[in-house]
Amino acid sequence: MSIKLQQLKHFTLVVEEGGFRAASNRANRSQAALSTSIKELERILEQPLFEAGNKSKLTPFGEICFPKIKQFLGVYEQLTNDLRADAAGQQGRVRIASVPSVAAKLIPSVLGAFSEKYPNVEVSLIDDNAAAVEARLLSGEVDLALGNFSQLEEEAIHFTPLIADPIGVVCLKDHPIANNLDGIEWQALLSYPFIKNGTCSLLNSTPAHVLSEQALYSVENITSLFSILELGIGITTLPKLAFPTNETRLVWIPLIDPPLERQIGIFQLAGRTISPQAQQFYELCVQYLNYQKE
């Protein structure tokens, strides 16, 4: 026969309360029920736990058992609490990958709210280019991904759109096109050296793809890109979220012909259940970013 958890709990109750009567009141069980439970435990252990003439006094074997059983029940209670906290998303870990512009401008606010609500959850945030973020999601390295991923097969992922991020032109504030703050057509850019970057793939399905094809320079790293733009040797196109809000030397101008935008959203693998912690972060992203649109 296997030892039952209830039998161990009844045994510790009798010891802690100093007798069967008080223990039965605390357990909301009859004395007979507690007595039967402990007798079954003694039969399994093949040793008496209480002295025959004094049912509140432990035998030497009972004295050996009590601290061990007490320790086990403490571990069991902690395990129960931990599992419930995990199930509620109150502790554990969530892994997120994001393109840099989203990681820098959107996630901090969500993360701040998340850490306040779930202070015991460990968050791992990786910012990378779109291709690497996609690879991390598909490999299962991360639970969630944020960005715009036109490359992923629809059946492989579940996508929740969050915000639309317009595409614009970036140049020095004293550049000849910098006065067109209300918007500019792509044809007006043909006269100037163009710097291709990773987000220029958004131009591919439009007539403006000519800009990328004729680019004199190609820069993938966003920090290097801004350093080169500040030299004044060319212009580029970027989503608005990728343009620093505190930038003083450069200006972002909306592209109005063609008017372009990328759809920013949150992704998870289709057909795979994410952890409760990841689900909480997912719901907070949707809640916060939808609020930002209002």
BELWO-V868984 format. One line per field, one symbol per residue. psi: psi as a letter, one per 20 degrees, with the letter a starting at -180 (. if undefined). burial: 1 if it has 16 or more other C-alpha atoms within 10 Angstrom, else 0. Layout:
BEGIN
psi=???
burial=???
END
This chain:
BEGIN
psi=qqpqhhghghghggghijrhghhhghilrqhhggggghhhghhgikqqhqqhiniipqrhghhhhghghggghggggggggghhhghijirbqpppqqqghghhhghggghghghhhmijpppoppprrgghgghhghijhqhqqpbpnihqphihqppoqgqpoqprpprqhjqhiiilhiqqqhhiihiqppoprhiiiiihjrhihhgghjphqpphphghghghhiijirrrqqqhhipphjphhrqpppoioqoqqqopapqrpqjpprqhghhggghhgggghhhhh.
burial=000000111111111000111011000000100110111111000001110000111110010011001000100000000000110011111111111111100110011011000100101011111100110111000111111110000000101011111111111110001100001111001001111111110110000100110010100001001101110001111111111000000111111001011111111110000111111111011101100000
END
